[in-house]
Amino acid sequence: MAPVTEAPDVPVLPRTGGTGTAVGYSARLHTSFDSVKPLWLRLEETGLCTGHQAFAWVEGIAKRLMPKGAELLVVEVNDAATGAPIMLLPLMRRRALGHYVIEWLSCGVCDYSAPLLADARPWTRQSADAAWAAARAVLPPTDRFHVAGIPQQVHGVANPLALLSVARDSIQIASGLAMDGDPETLIKRICKSSFSKNFHKHCRRFEQLGGLALVQADTPDMVEKQFATLLELRLNRFRELGRFDLLTQAPVVEFYRNAALDGLSDGSVRLFGLRVGQNYLAVIYVLVMKGTLHALLLGIDQDAVANASPGLTTVGKLMMWARAQGLDYFDLSVGSQGYKQHIGASSSVLAELCHAMTLKGRGSTAYIKLRGKTELFIRSKPGLYKAAHGVMRRLRRLKS
């Protein structure tokens, strides 16, 4: 990474919130992880964040996936009066078709764009706008901002990015289930009755074929084996369905593989395989952070056993494992796949920040917004959506 260069604190004049209390923030820009790592690790331990903002995960993105020439921009927002840290915003700036764009440091492998929050203080639109103004004051010039996948909350606290005046609802949704109580009765208690019935039926079916086990990869050799199986199952399935997958790109594959190996040290990244006898029927890749299990990648052999679903069985078994570990939320990630509703997950709309700063940025911003509206319209027409999806599937099959 480039040597650390920090912009000095830039104070923002106090603003008066709806309660009449003064709200003021200052910000500092970090262009290297060296200067911000101690604070990042402290907020990760004592503050609020998702598994997608774990230091090891984000550092891996910067090392392996950031586009050539992109700049790392981590903004530290502090209380202007006390200097106490409020939050960290991991961003990057890159060139895009003749202009600059500042994005979340995601590169396609972060489901959620959420700051690392120092504490559970409540946020309002006024305080969020003030904090964002402080952050923008230290960022380099850009033609536009584009931050997608903004959750409405971070562990029950309003996400200040979602509250921004310039943010809007996107077409993306996230789904998950809150978990409590006895792991053995979890599926029956919190899932839909139809899923519970099918889950237990599938478990019995797999047991009859030679024993059923959800196996965690807890050694480097097991990680390598399960990850290779996940890759094979997932790419075969996506090729069959004519769907695009980031795992067709070698740098992304290396990122996930190395993150899983590094995760052996603290359990923050884990692999699980659903095995009948010695044969893997499914492998799932997850993050674990602050009581939440984030399900990221699932590879299944859908045709291995008739009248039984390895994928849904894996999810059910993993929910029971997570609850036995004391976890209280199972995040099913982004997307509106039908199986999530079948399980009984609750959904929430993700926000998006798509804001032009210059004339150059307006064209791309207008295109992104038009594309989102077009996709939303197509999704609202089942016949049209099915036809469009079929065309894209055939094109991807031809390309592969």
N, C-alpha and C positions, 0 to 999 in steps of 0.2 A: 504494500500500500504506500501511497505518497506520504512524505513526512507530515506531521501534524501541522495544520495551519488553522488557527482559531480566529474568528471574528470577535472583537470585544463585545462585551455585554451592550445591547442596544435597548435602553429603557423605553417603555411605552407609557405614555401619560395615563394615569388612572382613569378608568371609566366608571360611570355610575350604573350599577346593575339594577334589576327590577326591585330588589329589596332596599336600595338606597345605600348599600355598602360599596366602598371603592374597590375596584378590581384592577390590579396592574401587574404586568409581567415583563421580564427581560428574557433575552435569548442569547445563546452562544452556539456557534457552528463548529462542528468537529468534522474534519475531512479524513480522519484516521481513527481506527478502532483503539489505538494505543491510549489516546487521551480520555476516551469515554468509557473504556471497558470497566474500570472499577465502579463507576456510577451505574452502568448498565447492569452489572451482576448484582449490585445492591438492590436496585429496583426490581429485578427479576425475582429476588429472594423475598423482599419485604413488601413490594408493591403489588400492582395488578397488571397482568399481561396474559396473552394467549400463548400456546405452544409455538405459534408461528413467529413470535418475537423473542424466542429464546436466543441468547447471545451466540451459542454454537451454531444454531440453525442459520441465523442471519449472516454471521461471519463466513459460513460456507457458501452462501449465495454470492457474497461479494468476491470471494476468491475464485469461484468456479463458473458463475453464471452471468456476472455483470458484463454487458456488451463492451467491446473494445472502445476505449475513449470515454466511457461513462465515468462520472464523478460521484464518489461517496459523499453524502450529505446527511449527517446525523445532527438534528437540532435539539439542543437542551433548553427547555423552557423552565424558567425559575420564577419564584415570587420576587417581584421588583423591590419590595420593602425589606425582606429578610434574606434574600438570596437562596432560599431553600429550593431544591429541585422539585418541579411539578410533574414533568413528563419528558420522555424522549420520543422523537419522531425519526425513524429510519427511512431516508429518502435517497434518491439518486437523480442526477441530471444527465441526459443523453441527447445526442443529435437524432432528429427524426424528420426525414424528407425536407431538409433545408431549414429547420428551425429547432429550437431547444424545448424539451419537455422535462418537467420534474415529476417523477412518479414515486410510488412506494417502492422500497427495496424488496421486490418480490420475485421478479423474473419468472413468473408463472408457477412458483412452488409455494406460495403463501395463499391460503384460502382467505385470510382475513387481514385487513389493514387497520391496525389498532395501535395507539401509542402505548408505551410502557408508562403507567400511571404510578406516581409515588404513593398515593393513598386513595381512600374511598370518598374523598370530598365530592359534594354534588356539583354538577356543571349546569350552566344555563346557556342559552344562545349568546347572551352578551359576553359572558366570561370566555366561552369557546372562541368567539370572534376576536376578542382581545388577545388571547393566547396565540391564535393563528396570525394575527397582525404582527406580533413580536417575532414569531418564527419567520415570517416572510421578510422582515426587515434585515435578517442576517443571511438570507439565501441569495445566491447569485442570480443575475438576470435570467429570465426564462420567457418563452413565448406563451406557454400554457402550463397548467397543472392538470394531471389526470391520476386520480387515486380511486381505484375500484375496490369492491369487496369490503366496504366499511360496515362492521356490525353496529347495531344500535346500542349495545351495551358491552362492557367488559366486566365480567363477573358481577353483574348486578348494578354497575355504575354506568351512568350515561356516557357514551363515547363522545368526547368533545368534537371529533371529526364529523360525526353524524349530525351534530347540532349546528354546524356552521351554516350561516345564511346562504352560502354558495353551494351547499350540498343538496342533493336531491335523491329521491328513491330510485334505485336501479331496477332492472328486470330480474336480478338474481335473488334467490332466497337461500337461507341456511336452515338446517333442520337438526333437531336433537331431542334427547329425553333426559329429564331429571330422574335420578335414581336414589332410592333410599331402602332401608329395611334389609331383610334377609335375602342373600344372593340366590338361594335355592328356590325361592318363590317369586323372584323379581319379574320374570317374564310374564307370569300369570297376572301379577298385580299391576304392572305399568304399561303393558303392551295390549294391543287389540286382541280380543278373544280369538279371532280367526288366525292371527299370527301365532299366538300361543299354542293353539291346536296343531297347526302345521309344523311348528318348531319341534314339538315333542314327537310328532309322527315321523318327521325326518330323522330325528335322533335315533329312534327305534330302528328305522330302516338301515341306517348306517351301522348301528351296533350289530345287526344281523350279518353284516358283510365282513366282520372280522375285528370289531372293536373300533370305537370312536374316541379321538383325543384331540384337544386343542393344545398344540405344542409351542412353547415360547422358544425363540432362538436366543440362547444365553451364552453362546461361545462364538468366536469369529468364524469357525467352520460352519456352524449352523446358520449364522447370518448369511454367509456366502451361498449356501445351498438353498435356503428359503428365498433369498432375493432372486437368485437365478430362476427358481420355479415361478415366483411371482411375475417376473419379466416375461417368461415364456407363456404362461397362462393368459396374462393380460394382453399381450400383443396378438396372440392367436385369436382371442375373443374379439378384440377391437377390429382386427382385420376382417373377421367374419361379419361383423356388424357394419363395417365401412365407416368407422368412427376414427377421428384423429386422437392421438395420444402423445403427450410430451415425451414419453419414454421411448419414442423412436429416435430421440436426439441423444447422442453419446454423452455430451457434457451433463445433461440432466440425469442420465443413468448413473454416472459417476458421482454426482452430487448425492443422490439418494443412497447409493451403496455406502459411500464414506460416512454419511450422517448416521446410518444404521450401525456401522462399526464403531463410530465414536460414541454412540448412545449406549453401548454396553457398559460404559463407566458409571453412568448415573441413571439409566433407565428412562431417559427423556425421549428416546426413539426406540421403538420395539417392532419386532416381526413375530407374527403368530401364524402357524400353519394348521389347517384342519386335516387330520390324517386318519385314514381308515386302514388298519394294518400298518404297512410301511409306505403307503401311497398317499401323496398330498393331493387333495381335491380342491383346496383353496389356500391362499396365503394373503394376509392382510398386514398393511404397514401403518403404524399409528404413532402419534405423539402423545406424551403424558405430561401435563403441566397443571399445577394448582387445583387438583381435584377433578380435572377434566381429561377425558380420553378423546383425542381427535382422530377419527378414522380417515386416512388419506387415500391409500391405494388398495384395491382389492382385485386379486386375480383368481378366477374360478374355472374349473373344468365342468361346465354346465351339463355336458353329455355323459359324464362318467357313470352316473347312477340314475336309472330311470325313476321318475316320480319322486325325486328328492332334490332339494336345493342346497348345494354346498355353501353358497353365498349367504343365504339367510341363516343357515345353521351356524356358520362362523360368526356372524354378527350377534346372534343370540348367546352363544357360548362366551364370546368376548365381553358382552354386557355383564354376564354373571361373574366372570373373572374380575372385571373392573370394580364391580360392587364389593367383591370379596377383599379387594385391596383398599377399600375405603373411598373410592372415587364416587362422586355424586352427580356427574353429568357426562353423558355420552353424546359427543358431537358427530353427527352424520355428514358434516361438511356441506358444501355448496351444491345446489342442483335440485331439480324438482322430480327426480326419479320416483316412479310409482311405489317402489318397495319401501320407501321411507314413510309414506302415508300408511302403507299396509302394516308396518310395524307399530305405528301409533305415535310417530314423532310430531312435535310441534314445530311450526315454521315461522320465520321472521324475514322481512324484506331487508336486504342490504342496501346501504346508501352508496353514493358515488359523488366524487368531486371532479367535475369536468369544466374547467374555468379558463378562458382565454385571457391573456394579459396584453397581447399585441395583435396587430393586424395579421401577422404571419400565423399566429396561433388560432385565429378565429376560423379559418377554413377547416383545419383538422378537428377542432372542437365541434363545429357544425356537423361535420361528417359523422363523428362518433355519436352525437345525439340523434341524428337522423337514422343511423344504423340501429340504435337501440329502439327507437319508435317503430321502425319497420319490423324488427324482430318481435316486438311486443304485439304488433298487429297480426303477424303471421301466427304467433302462438295462440292468439284469441280465436283463430279460425281452424278448428281441428282438421278439416279436409285439406286446407291449404298447407298447414304445418306438416301433415303427413306426406303430401306430395313433395314439398321442399326438402324435407328430411330424406326422402327416397332418392331424390336427385343428388344430394350431397353424398349420400352413402355410395351410390354407384360411381360417382367421380373419384372418391377416395379409394374404392376397390380397384378402379382402372389405374390410378396412380401407383398403388402398392404392387 
